[in-house]
């Protein structure tokens, strides 16, 4: 039975075949182009089941679901729950936890390691997962890209791109690049320090998301897992599969 995993984010669609308990080779489609935001049905793979996780707006999610129904016998939507496998959500209202964060946690919950998960996309998310599968909650802040965009929205003369990262800049472009990156790194460092106080030991740093690249040279001990959300979706699929009719 052919099963595929689809992760619809705010700017990109990623999809991969389900291979045992993980995602296979990943394809990426940027959907920021409003003229053609999603692949046409014939450009999508087909099979028995499409497993879909989405943090995009409902209209875009439904558009993708309708296209997938032209290619698959059924489409299953992943949602955040109080628990799945070893994972136990730390949210007071578990269904309010973003499904991308939930699935990233699920991908790491099978191993008995303390982890600080950092997702870098439109937002910068931080989640603490203990080795026993207990989620201790998390944080949400703007990613470096979103910081630049927010400043540009208020001050159009300040560009959203460009600049070099330095300790103390002698020009505005470098100051923007350096400040936005330093803010993200500072949040990660503080979160890891507070996590070590809570758990009594330093957690492993796991980073994922399309905006992770610029941070990696400054997080040398981090484990970079680009497919983390899709891997979590694969585990969700294994826990929620039902026999074909």
C-alpha positions as CSV (number, residue, x, y, z in Angstrom):
1,X,0.0,0.0,0.0
2,X,1.5,3.3,-1.1
3,X,1.4,6.0,1.7
4,X,2.7,9.5,1.5
5,X,3.4,12.3,4.1
6,X,2.5,15.9,3.4
7,X,3.7,18.9,5.6
8,X,2.0,22.1,4.6
9,X,3.7,25.1,6.2
10,X,3.2,28.8,5.8
11,X,5.6,29.1,2.9
12,X,6.4,25.6,1.7
13,X,4.8,22.2,1.1
14,X,7.1,19.3,1.8
15,X,6.2,15.7,1.0
16,X,7.8,12.3,1.1
17,X,6.9,8.6,0.9
18,X,6.3,6.8,4.1
19,X,9.1,4.3,4.5
20,X,8.7,2.2,7.6
21,X,8.8,4.6,10.6
22,X,10.3,7.6,8.8
23,X,10.0,9.9,5.8
24,X,11.7,8.9,2.5
25,X,13.2,11.3,0.0
26,X,11.6,14.8,0.4
27,X,10.3,17.0,-2.3
28,X,9.7,20.7,-1.6
29,X,7.3,23.2,-3.2
30,X,7.4,26.9,-2.3
31,X,3.8,28.1,-2.4
32,X,4.3,31.9,-1.8
33,X,3.5,32.5,-5.5
34,X,-0.2,33.5,-5.3
35,X,-0.7,32.7,-9.0
36,X,0.2,29.1,-8.5
37,X,0.4,28.4,-4.8
38,X,0.1,24.6,-4.8
39,X,1.0,21.8,-7.3
40,X,-1.6,20.8,-9.7
41,X,-3.1,17.4,-8.9
42,X,-1.2,15.6,-11.7
43,X,2.1,16.9,-10.2
44,X,1.4,15.2,-6.9
45,X,2.1,11.6,-6.1
46,X,-0.7,9.1,-5.7
47,X,-1.5,6.1,-3.7
48,X,-3.7,4.6,-0.9
49,X,-3.3,7.1,1.9
50,X,-2.1,10.7,2.2
51,X,-1.2,11.8,5.7
52,X,-1.5,15.6,6.0
53,X,-0.2,18.0,8.6
54,X,-0.9,21.7,8.1
55,X,-0.2,25.0,9.9
56,X,-1.3,27.0,6.9
57,X,-4.6,28.8,6.7
58,X,-7.7,26.7,6.4
59,X,-8.4,27.7,2.8
60,X,-5.0,26.6,1.6
61,X,-5.2,23.4,3.6
62,X,-8.6,22.5,2.1
63,X,-7.3,23.3,-1.4
64,X,-4.5,20.8,-0.9
65,X,-6.8,18.2,0.7
66,X,-9.1,18.4,-2.4
67,X,-6.2,17.9,-4.7
68,X,-4.9,15.0,-2.7
69,X,-8.4,13.3,-2.8
70,X,-8.0,13.2,-6.6
71,X,-4.7,11.2,-6.1
72,X,-5.4,9.1,-3.0
73,X,-8.1,6.8,-1.8
74,X,-8.2,8.8,1.5
75,X,-6.6,11.7,3.2
76,X,-5.9,11.6,6.9
77,X,-5.3,14.9,8.8
78,X,-2.9,14.8,11.8
79,X,-4.0,16.8,14.9
80,X,-2.3,17.6,18.2
81,X,-3.5,15.4,21.1
82,X,-2.8,14.9,24.8
83,X,-0.5,12.0,23.9
84,X,0.7,9.6,21.3
85,X,3.1,6.7,21.9
86,X,5.5,7.8,24.6
87,X,4.8,11.5,24.1
88,X,2.7,13.3,26.7
89,X,1.8,16.9,25.8
90,X,2.7,19.7,28.3
91,X,0.0,22.0,27.0
92,X,-3.0,22.8,29.2
93,X,-5.1,22.5,26.1
94,X,-3.2,19.9,24.0
95,X,-5.2,20.5,20.8
96,X,-3.9,24.1,20.8
97,X,-0.3,23.0,20.4
98,X,0.7,23.6,16.7
99,X,0.7,20.3,14.9
100,X,4.2,20.9,13.5
101,X,5.5,21.3,17.1
102,X,3.5,18.2,18.2
103,X,4.9,16.1,15.4
104,X,8.5,17.2,15.9
105,X,8.1,16.2,19.6
106,X,6.6,12.9,18.5
107,X,9.6,12.2,16.2
108,X,12.0,12.6,19.2
109,X,9.8,10.9,21.9
110,X,10.9,7.3,21.0
111,X,14.4,7.8,22.3
112,X,15.1,8.2,26.0
113,X,17.0,11.5,25.6
114,X,16.2,15.0,26.9
115,X,15.8,17.3,23.9
116,X,15.4,21.0,23.3
117,X,13.6,21.2,20.0
118,X,14.1,24.4,18.0
119,X,12.0,25.0,14.8
120,X,12.9,27.8,12.5
121,X,10.3,28.9,10.0
122,X,8.0,31.9,10.1
123,X,8.3,31.6,13.8
124,X,11.1,30.4,16.1
125,X,9.7,27.7,18.3
126,X,11.4,26.1,21.3
127,X,10.0,23.0,23.1
128,X,11.5,21.0,25.9
129,X,11.1,17.2,25.9
130,X,12.3,15.0,28.7
131,X,13.7,11.6,28.1
132,X,10.5,9.9,29.6
133,X,8.4,11.5,26.9
134,X,7.0,14.3,28.9
135,X,6.7,17.7,27.1
136,X,7.5,20.6,29.4
137,X,6.0,23.3,27.2
138,X,7.8,25.8,25.0
139,X,8.2,29.3,23.6
140,X,7.3,31.1,20.3
141,X,9.1,34.1,18.9
142,X,9.7,35.6,15.5
143,X,12.3,33.9,13.4
144,X,15.2,36.1,12.2
145,X,13.5,36.4,8.8
146,X,10.2,37.5,10.4
147,X,12.1,40.0,12.5
148,X,13.6,41.6,9.4
149,X,10.2,41.6,7.7
150,X,8.5,43.2,10.7
151,X,11.0,46.0,10.9
152,X,10.7,46.5,7.1
153,X,6.9,46.7,7.4
154,X,7.3,49.7,9.9
155,X,10.3,51.3,8.2
156,X,10.3,50.6,4.5
157,X,13.8,51.9,3.9
158,X,15.3,49.1,6.0
159,X,15.8,46.0,3.8
160,X,14.5,42.6,4.6
161,X,17.7,40.8,3.3
162,X,21.4,41.3,3.2
163,X,24.2,42.2,5.6
164,X,26.9,40.2,7.3
165,X,26.8,38.8,10.9
166,X,29.4,40.5,13.1
167,X,29.7,41.2,16.8
168,X,29.2,44.9,16.6
169,X,28.2,46.4,13.2
170,X,29.4,49.7,11.7
171,X,26.5,49.9,9.3
172,X,22.8,49.4,9.4
173,X,22.6,46.4,7.0
174,X,25.0,44.4,9.1
175,X,23.4,45.6,12.3
176,X,20.0,44.2,11.1
177,X,21.5,40.9,10.0
178,X,23.5,40.6,13.2
179,X,20.8,41.7,15.6
180,X,18.1,39.4,14.3
181,X,20.4,36.4,14.4
182,X,21.7,37.2,17.8
183,X,18.2,37.6,19.2
184,X,17.4,34.1,18.0
185,X,20.6,32.6,19.4
186,X,20.1,34.4,22.7
187,X,16.6,32.8,23.1
188,X,18.0,29.4,22.3
189,X,20.9,29.7,24.7
190,X,18.7,31.0,27.5
191,X,16.1,28.2,26.9
192,X,18.8,25.6,27.1
193,X,20.1,27.0,30.3
194,X,16.7,27.1,31.9
195,X,16.0,23.6,30.6
196,X,19.1,22.3,32.4
197,X,17.9,23.9,35.6
198,X,14.5,22.2,35.3
199,X,15.8,18.8,34.3
200,X,19.1,18.8,36.2
201,X,21.0,18.1,33.1
202,X,21.7,19.7,29.7
203,X,19.3,18.5,27.0
204,X,20.4,17.7,23.5
205,X,19.7,20.5,21.0
206,X,17.7,19.4,18.0
207,X,17.0,22.0,15.2
208,X,14.8,21.8,12.2
209,X,12.9,24.0,9.8
210,X,13.6,25.9,6.6
211,X,15.3,28.8,8.3
212,X,17.7,26.7,10.4
213,X,20.7,27.1,8.0
214,X,22.0,30.5,9.2
215,X,21.9,29.5,12.8
216,X,23.8,26.2,12.4
217,X,27.3,27.7,12.3
218,X,26.7,29.1,15.8
219,X,25.2,25.9,17.2
220,X,28.0,23.5,16.7
221,X,26.6,20.8,19.0
222,X,23.1,20.9,17.6
223,X,21.6,17.9,15.7
224,X,20.1,19.2,12.5
225,X,17.1,17.1,11.4
226,X,15.5,18.7,8.3
227,X,12.8,16.0,8.1
228,X,11.8,16.1,11.8
229,X,8.1,17.1,11.2
230,X,7.7,14.5,8.4
231,X,9.3,11.9,10.6
232,X,6.8,12.7,13.3
233,X,4.0,12.5,10.8
234,X,5.3,9.0,9.9
235,X,5.0,7.9,13.5
236,X,1.6,9.5,13.7
237,X,0.6,7.4,10.7
238,X,1.8,4.2,12.2
239,X,-0.2,4.9,15.4
240,X,-3.3,5.8,13.5
241,X,-3.3,3.4,10.5
242,X,-6.4,1.3,9.9
243,X,-6.7,-1.7,7.6
244,X,-7.5,-1.1,3.9
245,X,-11.0,-2.1,2.8
